Amino acid sequence: MRKFVRLLCLPLFSIAIFQACQNTPQETYEAEWLGETRQEIINNIEDQFQGFSRTMVEVSYRYKELYWAGMDENREYAEYQREHIEEALQQGFMRRPEREASAQQFVSTALPEMEEVIQMGDKERFLETFTRFTASCNTCHAMEEVAFMTVKIPEERYTVIHF
């Protein structure tokens, strides 16, 4: 009997919640930079995300952290950075799909190779793979006609300032 009551009440409860949500007034936000029309808001938000250059800022940071994680033999942190490089690229491709073709070799070969070597935990193999990983970055840059943006293996760690 309880099961029957639950089965009967579930659809009624769902309908009541749906109706309550439909009657909720739309929230309004005040932010002058957003714009007034839906299209102005979309355009302004897209401008805030910018193009692929923002993606490359994040990838650059994570590339350096990946290197130092590998040198420290911190496999978990290295894999974390590798995953986030891939994620940042995928998000960048959503904004700028025309960039994906140049990065295909990096995404389909360099990232999986890096994942494999991180799991091995062999520092020497990591360094060899990281050298190819770096070359793959530069290949993509050349294909995008920005070869002047040369990626090099990091020589210094980021410095964190503590106050």
PABALUM-82887 format. One record per atom (N, C-alpha, C): residue number from 1; atom name; y negated, z, x. Coordinates in nm, 3 decimals. Layout:
<kedos>
seq, atom, yy, zz, xx
NUM, CA, Y, Z, X
...
</kedos>
This chain:
<kedos>
seq, atom, yy, zz, xx
1, N, 0.119, 0.000, 0.081
1, CA, 0.000, 0.000, 0.000
1, C, -0.126, 0.000, 0.086
2, N, -0.125, 0.083, 0.194
2, CA, -0.242, 0.087, 0.283
2, C, -0.269, -0.051, 0.344
3, N, -0.162, -0.118, 0.384
3, CA, -0.178, -0.249, 0.444
3, C, -0.243, -0.346, 0.346
4, N, -0.202, -0.337, 0.218
4, CA, -0.261, -0.423, 0.115
4, C, -0.410, -0.393, 0.098
5, N, -0.447, -0.265, 0.098
5, CA, -0.587, -0.226, 0.083
5, C, -0.669, -0.278, 0.201
6, N, -0.614, -0.264, 0.322
6, CA, -0.684, -0.315, 0.441
6, C, -0.703, -0.467, 0.432
7, N, -0.598, -0.537, 0.393
7, CA, -0.608, -0.682, 0.381
7, C, -0.710, -0.723, 0.275
8, N, -0.721, -0.646, 0.170
8, CA, -0.817, -0.675, 0.064
8, C, -0.959, -0.640, 0.108
9, N, -0.976, -0.530, 0.182
9, CA, -1.109, -0.483, 0.222
9, C, -1.168, -0.564, 0.336
10, N, -1.086, -0.616, 0.425
10, CA, -1.137, -0.689, 0.540
10, C, -1.224, -0.808, 0.502
11, N, -1.179, -0.895, 0.411
11, CA, -1.268, -1.007, 0.374
11, C, -1.396, -0.960, 0.305
12, N, -1.386, -0.857, 0.221
12, CA, -1.504, -0.806, 0.153
12, C, -1.604, -0.747, 0.253
13, N, -1.552, -0.675, 0.350
13, CA, -1.637, -0.617, 0.454
13, C, -1.705, -0.728, 0.535
14, N, -1.629, -0.831, 0.571
14, CA, -1.685, -0.944, 0.647
14, C, -1.796, -1.013, 0.570
15, N, -1.776, -1.033, 0.441
15, CA, -1.879, -1.097, 0.358
15, C, -2.004, -1.011, 0.353
16, N, -1.987, -0.880, 0.340
16, CA, -2.103, -0.790, 0.334
16, C, -2.183, -0.794, 0.464
17, N, -2.115, -0.795, 0.577
17, CA, -2.184, -0.801, 0.707
17, C, -2.256, -0.935, 0.721
18, N, -2.189, -1.043, 0.682
18, CA, -2.250, -1.175, 0.691
18, C, -2.378, -1.181, 0.608
19, N, -2.373, -1.128, 0.487
19, CA, -2.492, -1.130, 0.400
19, C, -2.603, -1.043, 0.457
20, N, -2.567, -0.931, 0.514
20, CA, -2.668, -0.842, 0.573
20, C, -2.737, -0.912, 0.690
21, N, -2.661, -0.984, 0.770
21, CA, -2.718, -1.057, 0.884
21, C, -2.810, -1.169, 0.836
22, N, -2.772, -1.233, 0.728
22, CA, -2.854, -1.342, 0.674
22, C, -2.988, -1.292, 0.622
23, N, -2.992, -1.168, 0.577
23, CA, -3.115, -1.113, 0.519
23, C, -3.204, -1.046, 0.622
24, N, -3.157, -1.039, 0.748
24, CA, -3.236, -0.976, 0.853
24, C, -3.351, -1.070, 0.891
25, N, -3.475, -1.019, 0.892
25, CA, -3.588, -1.106, 0.927
25, C, -3.578, -1.151, 1.074
26, N, -3.628, -1.271, 1.102
26, CA, -3.630, -1.323, 1.238
26, C, -3.723, -1.240, 1.324
27, N, -3.677, -1.206, 1.444
27, CA, -3.763, -1.134, 1.537
27, C, -3.864, -1.232, 1.595
28, N, -3.981, -1.183, 1.622
28, CA, -4.082, -1.266, 1.688
28, C, -4.113, -1.203, 1.822
29, N, -4.147, -1.287, 1.917
29, CA, -4.178, -1.242, 2.051
29, C, -4.316, -1.293, 2.088
30, N, -4.387, -1.211, 2.160
30, CA, -4.518, -1.253, 2.206
30, C, -4.515, -1.267, 2.357
31, N, -4.520, -1.389, 2.400
31, CA, -4.529, -1.421, 2.542
31, C, -4.602, -1.553, 2.549
32, N, -4.725, -1.547, 2.591
32, CA, -4.810, -1.665, 2.588
32, C, -4.752, -1.783, 2.665
33, N, -4.685, -1.757, 2.776
33, CA, -4.635, -1.866, 2.858
33, C, -4.521, -1.942, 2.792
34, N, -4.453, -1.880, 2.694
34, CA, -4.339, -1.946, 2.632
34, C, -4.378, -2.071, 2.554
35, N, -4.491, -2.068, 2.487
35, CA, -4.531, -2.181, 2.404
35, C, -4.523, -2.146, 2.258
36, N, -4.555, -2.242, 2.175
36, CA, -4.558, -2.216, 2.033
36, C, -4.445, -2.285, 1.958
37, N, -4.415, -2.407, 1.994
37, CA, -4.309, -2.479, 1.924
37, C, -4.176, -2.457, 1.996
38, N, -4.069, -2.485, 1.927
38, CA, -3.936, -2.470, 1.987
38, C, -3.925, -2.558, 2.112
39, N, -3.976, -2.682, 2.107
39, CA, -3.967, -2.771, 2.221
39, C, -4.051, -2.720, 2.338
40, N, -4.169, -2.668, 2.312
40, CA, -4.252, -2.610, 2.419
40, C, -4.179, -2.494, 2.485
41, N, -4.116, -2.411, 2.405
41, CA, -4.042, -2.296, 2.458
41, C, -3.927, -2.344, 2.546
42, N, -3.851, -2.442, 2.498
42, CA, -3.739, -2.495, 2.577
42, C, -3.790, -2.554, 2.708
43, N, -3.895, -2.634, 2.702
43, CA, -3.951, -2.695, 2.822
43, C, -3.999, -2.590, 2.922
44, N, -4.064, -2.488, 2.874
44, CA, -4.116, -2.384, 2.964
44, C, -4.003, -2.302, 3.026
45, N, -3.900, -2.275, 2.950
45, CA, -3.785, -2.203, 3.006
45, C, -3.715, -2.289, 3.111
46, N, -3.698, -2.419, 3.083
46, CA, -3.639, -2.510, 3.182
46, C, -3.721, -2.513, 3.309
47, N, -3.853, -2.513, 3.295
47, CA, -3.939, -2.512, 3.414
47, C, -3.916, -2.386, 3.497
48, N, -3.892, -2.274, 3.432
48, CA, -3.868, -2.149, 3.504
48, C, -3.738, -2.155, 3.584
49, N, -3.636, -2.221, 3.531
49, CA, -3.510, -2.236, 3.604
49, C, -3.523, -2.335, 3.718
50, N, -3.612, -2.428, 3.706
50, CA, -3.634, -2.536, 3.802
50, C, -3.509, -2.619, 3.822
51, N, -3.510, -2.698, 3.924
51, CA, -3.400, -2.790, 3.949
51, C, -3.296, -2.730, 4.040
52, N, -3.247, -2.812, 4.130
52, CA, -3.138, -2.771, 4.217
52, C, -3.186, -2.686, 4.334
53, N, -3.315, -2.685, 4.360
53, CA, -3.365, -2.606, 4.474
53, C, -3.338, -2.457, 4.455
54, N, -3.349, -2.408, 4.333
54, CA, -3.317, -2.266, 4.307
54, C, -3.170, -2.239, 4.332
55, N, -3.088, -2.334, 4.296
55, CA, -2.944, -2.320, 4.322
55, C, -2.920, -2.309, 4.472
56, N, -2.988, -2.392, 4.549
56, CA, -2.968, -2.392, 4.694
56, C, -3.019, -2.263, 4.758
57, N, -3.120, -2.200, 4.702
57, CA, -3.166, -2.071, 4.756
57, C, -3.054, -1.968, 4.742
58, N, -2.992, -1.964, 4.626
58, CA, -2.882, -1.869, 4.606
58, C, -2.762, -1.904, 4.694
59, N, -2.728, -2.032, 4.700
59, CA, -2.614, -2.074, 4.782
59, C, -2.639, -2.040, 4.928
60, N, -2.760, -2.060, 4.975
60, CA, -2.794, -2.029, 5.115
60, C, -2.771, -1.882, 5.145
61, N, -2.819, -1.796, 5.057
61, CA, -2.799, -1.652, 5.076
61, C, -2.649, -1.619, 5.080
62, N, -2.576, -1.671, 4.984
62, CA, -2.434, -1.640, 4.973
62, C, -2.353, -1.702, 5.087
63, N, -2.396, -1.817, 5.137
63, CA, -2.333, -1.881, 5.252
63, C, -2.339, -1.788, 5.373
64, N, -2.457, -1.732, 5.398
64, CA, -2.474, -1.641, 5.511
64, C, -2.392, -1.513, 5.493
65, N, -2.393, -1.460, 5.373
65, CA, -2.314, -1.339, 5.346
65, C, -2.165, -1.367, 5.360
66, N, -2.122, -1.486, 5.318
66, CA, -1.982, -1.526, 5.333
66, C, -1.943, -1.528, 5.480
67, N, -2.029, -1.584, 5.562
67, CA, -2.001, -1.590, 5.705
67, C, -1.982, -1.450, 5.763
68, N, -2.076, -1.362, 5.736
68, CA, -2.068, -1.227, 5.795
68, C, -1.951, -1.148, 5.736
69, N, -1.919, -1.171, 5.611
69, CA, -1.802, -1.105, 5.553
69, C, -1.675, -1.151, 5.626
70, N, -1.668, -1.280, 5.655
70, CA, -1.552, -1.331, 5.730
70, C, -1.545, -1.276, 5.870
71, N, -1.660, -1.267, 5.936
71, CA, -1.663, -1.212, 6.072
71, C, -1.625, -1.063, 6.072
72, N, -1.660, -0.994, 5.965
72, CA, -1.626, -0.851, 5.952
72, C, -1.484, -0.832, 5.899
73, N, -1.417, -0.942, 5.866
73, CA, -1.284, -0.940, 5.806
73, C, -1.282, -0.862, 5.675
74, N, -1.389, -0.875, 5.600
74, CA, -1.401, -0.813, 5.469
74, C, -1.365, -0.919, 5.365
75, N, -1.236, -0.933, 5.341
75, CA, -1.186, -1.041, 5.256
75, C, -1.239, -1.034, 5.114
76, N, -1.249, -0.914, 5.059
76, CA, -1.296, -0.901, 4.922
76, C, -1.440, -0.950, 4.908
77, N, -1.523, -0.912, 5.003
77, CA, -1.664, -0.952, 4.996
77, C, -1.678, -1.102, 5.023
78, N, -1.596, -1.153, 5.113
78, CA, -1.599, -1.297, 5.142
78, C, -1.561, -1.376, 5.018
79, N, -1.455, -1.335, 4.951
79, CA, -1.413, -1.406, 4.829
79, C, -1.518, -1.393, 4.719
80, N, -1.580, -1.278, 4.710
80, CA, -1.689, -1.256, 4.614
80, C, -1.801, -1.358, 4.637
81, N, -1.840, -1.377, 4.762
81, CA, -1.947, -1.472, 4.793
81, C, -1.902, -1.616, 4.767
82, N, -1.779, -1.648, 4.802
82, CA, -1.727, -1.783, 4.778
82, C, -1.727, -1.814, 4.629
83, N, -1.682, -1.719, 4.549
83, CA, -1.681, -1.738, 4.403
83, C, -1.822, -1.762, 4.350
84, N, -1.917, -1.687, 4.402
84, CA, -2.055, -1.699, 4.352
84, C, -2.124, -1.826, 4.403
85, N, -2.082, -1.876, 4.516
85, CA, -2.131, -2.007, 4.560
85, C, -2.086, -2.112, 4.459
86, N, -1.959, -2.107, 4.426
86, CA, -1.905, -2.203, 4.330
86, C, -1.974, -2.189, 4.194
87, N, -1.993, -2.067, 4.149
87, CA, -2.060, -2.043, 4.021
87, C, -2.204, -2.095, 4.021
88, N, -2.276, -2.067, 4.128
88, CA, -2.415, -2.113, 4.137
88, C, -2.422, -2.265, 4.134
89, N, -2.330, -2.330, 4.203
89, CA, -2.327, -2.476, 4.202
89, C, -2.299, -2.530, 4.062
90, N, -2.202, -2.471, 3.994
90, CA, -2.168, -2.518, 3.859
90, C, -2.288, -2.503, 3.765
91, N, -2.360, -2.392, 3.777
91, CA, -2.480, -2.373, 3.695
91, C, -2.587, -2.474, 3.732
92, N, -2.601, -2.502, 3.861
92, CA, -2.697, -2.602, 3.906
92, C, -2.662, -2.741, 3.855
93, N, -2.533, -2.773, 3.850
93, CA, -2.491, -2.904, 3.799
93, C, -2.523, -2.918, 3.651
94, N, -2.523, -2.808, 3.579
94, CA, -2.560, -2.814, 3.437
94, C, -2.706, -2.858, 3.424
95, N, -2.791, -2.807, 3.512
95, CA, -2.934, -2.843, 3.507
95, C, -2.960, -2.980, 3.568
96, N, -2.886, -3.012, 3.672
96, CA, -2.906, -3.139, 3.743
96, C, -2.772, -3.207, 3.766
97, N, -2.714, -3.266, 3.661
97, CA, -2.581, -3.327, 3.673
97, C, -2.573, -3.439, 3.776
98, N, -2.685, -3.501, 3.807
98, CA, -2.683, -3.610, 3.905
98, C, -2.650, -3.560, 4.046
99, N, -2.657, -3.430, 4.070
99, CA, -2.626, -3.374, 4.202
99, C, -2.476, -3.354, 4.223
100, N, -2.400, -3.355, 4.116
100, CA, -2.258, -3.323, 4.125
100, C, -2.177, -3.424, 4.207
101, N, -2.209, -3.550, 4.197
101, CA, -2.132, -3.652, 4.270
101, C, -2.138, -3.629, 4.421
102, N, -2.254, -3.597, 4.473
102, CA, -2.267, -3.573, 4.618
102, C, -2.192, -3.449, 4.662
103, N, -2.183, -3.352, 4.573
103, CA, -2.119, -3.224, 4.608
103, C, -1.969, -3.223, 4.579
104, N, -1.917, -3.333, 4.527
104, CA, -1.776, -3.335, 4.486
104, C, -1.681, -3.296, 4.599
105, N, -1.703, -3.350, 4.718
105, CA, -1.615, -3.318, 4.831
105, C, -1.622, -3.169, 4.863
106, N, -1.741, -3.113, 4.858
106, CA, -1.759, -2.972, 4.887
106, C, -1.685, -2.887, 4.784
107, N, -1.704, -2.920, 4.657
107, CA, -1.644, -2.842, 4.548
107, C, -1.492, -2.859, 4.545
108, N, -1.444, -2.979, 4.565
108, CA, -1.300, -3.003, 4.550
108, C, -1.219, -2.977, 4.677
109, N, -1.284, -2.975, 4.793
109, CA, -1.210, -2.956, 4.919
109, C, -1.256, -2.831, 4.995
110, N, -1.385, -2.824, 5.026
110, CA, -1.433, -2.715, 5.112
110, C, -1.418, -2.577, 5.047
111, N, -1.454, -2.566, 4.921
111, CA, -1.442, -2.435, 4.855
111, C, -1.296, -2.390, 4.841
112, N, -1.204, -2.477, 4.798
112, CA, -1.063, -2.433, 4.794
112, C, -1.005, -2.399, 4.931
113, N, -1.043, -2.476, 5.035
113, CA, -0.997, -2.442, 5.171
113, C, -1.047, -2.305, 5.212
114, N, -1.173, -2.278, 5.178
114, CA, -1.230, -2.148, 5.214
114, C, -1.158, -2.036, 5.140
115, N, -1.127, -2.057, 5.015
115, CA, -1.054, -1.956, 4.938
115, C, -0.919, -1.927, 5.003
116, N, -0.851, -2.032, 5.043
116, CA, -0.719, -2.018, 5.105
116, C, -0.727, -1.939, 5.236
117, N, -0.823, -1.971, 5.320
117, CA, -0.833, -1.904, 5.450
117, C, -0.878, -1.758, 5.434
118, N, -0.960, -1.732, 5.334
118, CA, -1.001, -1.593, 5.309
118, C, -0.879, -1.510, 5.272
119, N, -0.792, -1.565, 5.188
119, CA, -0.672, -1.492, 5.148
119, C, -0.579, -1.466, 5.266
120, N, -0.579, -1.556, 5.365
120, CA, -0.494, -1.538, 5.484
120, C, -0.539, -1.419, 5.567
121, N, -0.670, -1.400, 5.575
121, CA, -0.723, -1.289, 5.655
121, C, -0.719, -1.314, 5.805
122, N, -0.716, -1.438, 5.846
122, CA, -0.712, -1.474, 5.987
122, C, -0.854, -1.512, 6.031
123, N, -0.914, -1.428, 6.114
123, CA, -1.052, -1.448, 6.154
123, C, -1.074, -1.578, 6.230
124, N, -0.982, -1.614, 6.316
124, CA, -0.996, -1.737, 6.393
124, C, -0.991, -1.860, 6.300
125, N, -0.897, -1.861, 6.207
125, CA, -0.888, -1.971, 6.110
125, C, -1.011, -1.973, 6.020
126, N, -1.062, -1.853, 5.988
126, CA, -1.183, -1.847, 5.906
126, C, -1.297, -1.919, 5.977
127, N, -1.315, -1.892, 6.105
127, CA, -1.425, -1.954, 6.180
127, C, -1.408, -2.107, 6.187
128, N, -1.285, -2.153, 6.208
128, CA, -1.259, -2.298, 6.209
128, C, -1.293, -2.359, 6.073
129, N, -1.248, -2.295, 5.968
129, CA, -1.273, -2.345, 5.832
129, C, -1.421, -2.337, 5.799
130, N, -1.487, -2.232, 5.843
130, CA, -1.629, -2.217, 5.815
130, C, -1.710, -2.328, 5.884
131, N, -1.665, -2.371, 5.999
131, CA, -1.731, -2.481, 6.069
131, C, -1.721, -2.610, 5.986
132, N, -1.604, -2.637, 5.930
132, CA, -1.588, -2.754, 5.842
132, C, -1.667, -2.735, 5.712
133, N, -1.670, -2.614, 5.663
133, CA, -1.746, -2.579, 5.542
133, C, -1.894, -2.614, 5.563
134, N, -1.946, -2.577, 5.678
134, CA, -2.085, -2.606, 5.714
134, C, -2.109, -2.756, 5.724
135, N, -2.016, -2.828, 5.786
135, CA, -2.028, -2.973, 5.797
135, C, -2.029, -3.038, 5.659
136, N, -1.951, -2.981, 5.567
136, CA, -1.948, -3.034, 5.431
136, C, -2.082, -3.015, 5.361
137, N, -2.148, -2.904, 5.388
137, CA, -2.283, -2.881, 5.334
137, C, -2.376, -2.992, 5.383
138, N, -2.370, -3.019, 5.512
138, CA, -2.459, -3.119, 5.571
138, C, -2.427, -3.260, 5.522
139, N, -2.301, -3.289, 5.495
139, CA, -2.263, -3.418, 5.439
139, C, -2.328, -3.437, 5.303
140, N, -2.321, -3.334, 5.221
140, CA, -2.383, -3.339, 5.088
140, C, -2.534, -3.359, 5.101
141, N, -2.597, -3.287, 5.192
141, CA, -2.741, -3.303, 5.212
141, C, -2.775, -3.445, 5.252
142, N, -2.694, -3.504, 5.339
142, CA, -2.718, -3.643, 5.380
142, C, -2.704, -3.738, 5.261
143, N, -2.605, -3.715, 5.177
143, CA, -2.585, -3.799, 5.060
143, C, -2.702, -3.787, 4.961
144, N, -2.765, -3.672, 4.961
144, CA, -2.880, -3.650, 4.872
144, C, -3.012, -3.688, 4.940
145, N, -3.001, -3.747, 5.058
145, CA, -3.118, -3.791, 5.135
145, C, -3.211, -3.676, 5.174
146, N, -3.151, -3.562, 5.203
146, CA, -3.226, -3.447, 5.256
146, C, -3.157, -3.397, 5.384
147, N, -3.115, -3.490, 5.467
147, CA, -3.043, -3.455, 5.591
147, C, -3.128, -3.369, 5.683
148, N, -3.259, -3.368, 5.663
148, CA, -3.347, -3.283, 5.743
148, C, -3.324, -3.135, 5.711
149, N, -3.253, -3.106, 5.603
149, CA, -3.216, -2.969, 5.570
149, C, -3.079, -2.942, 5.630
150, N, -3.079, -2.911, 5.758
150, CA, -2.955, -2.892, 5.833
150, C, -2.906, -2.749, 5.819
151, N, -2.782, -2.736, 5.777
151, CA, -2.719, -2.605, 5.764
151, C, -2.651, -2.573, 5.897
152, N, -2.673, -2.452, 5.946
152, CA, -2.614, -2.408, 6.072
152, C, -2.543, -2.275, 6.051
153, N, -2.443, -2.251, 6.131
153, CA, -2.373, -2.123, 6.124
153, C, -2.473, -2.013, 6.157
154, N, -2.478, -1.909, 6.075
154, CA, -2.577, -1.803, 6.095
154, C, -2.564, -1.734, 6.231
155, N, -2.678, -1.701, 6.287
155, CA, -2.680, -1.628, 6.414
155, C, -2.723, -1.483, 6.394
156, N, -2.795, -1.457, 6.287
156, CA, -2.844, -1.322, 6.259
156, C, -2.815, -1.286, 6.115
157, N, -2.790, -1.158, 6.095
157, CA, -2.772, -1.107, 5.960
157, C, -2.906, -1.084, 5.894
158, N, -2.903, -1.080, 5.763
158, CA, -3.022, -1.040, 5.690
158, C, -3.053, -0.895, 5.725
159, N, -3.179, -0.864, 5.733
159, CA, -3.220, -0.727, 5.758
159, C, -3.262, -0.665, 5.626
160, N, -3.207, -0.552, 5.597
160, CA, -3.242, -0.482, 5.474
160, C, -3.342, -0.373, 5.511
161, N, -3.454, -0.371, 5.442
161, CA, -3.557, -0.271, 5.467
161, C, -3.539, -0.157, 5.367
162, N, -3.527, -0.038, 5.418
162, CA, -3.514, 0.079, 5.331
162, C, -3.645, 0.157, 5.333
163, N, -3.689, 0.196, 5.217
163, CA, -3.812, 0.274, 5.209
163, C, -3.781, 0.419, 5.184
</kedos>
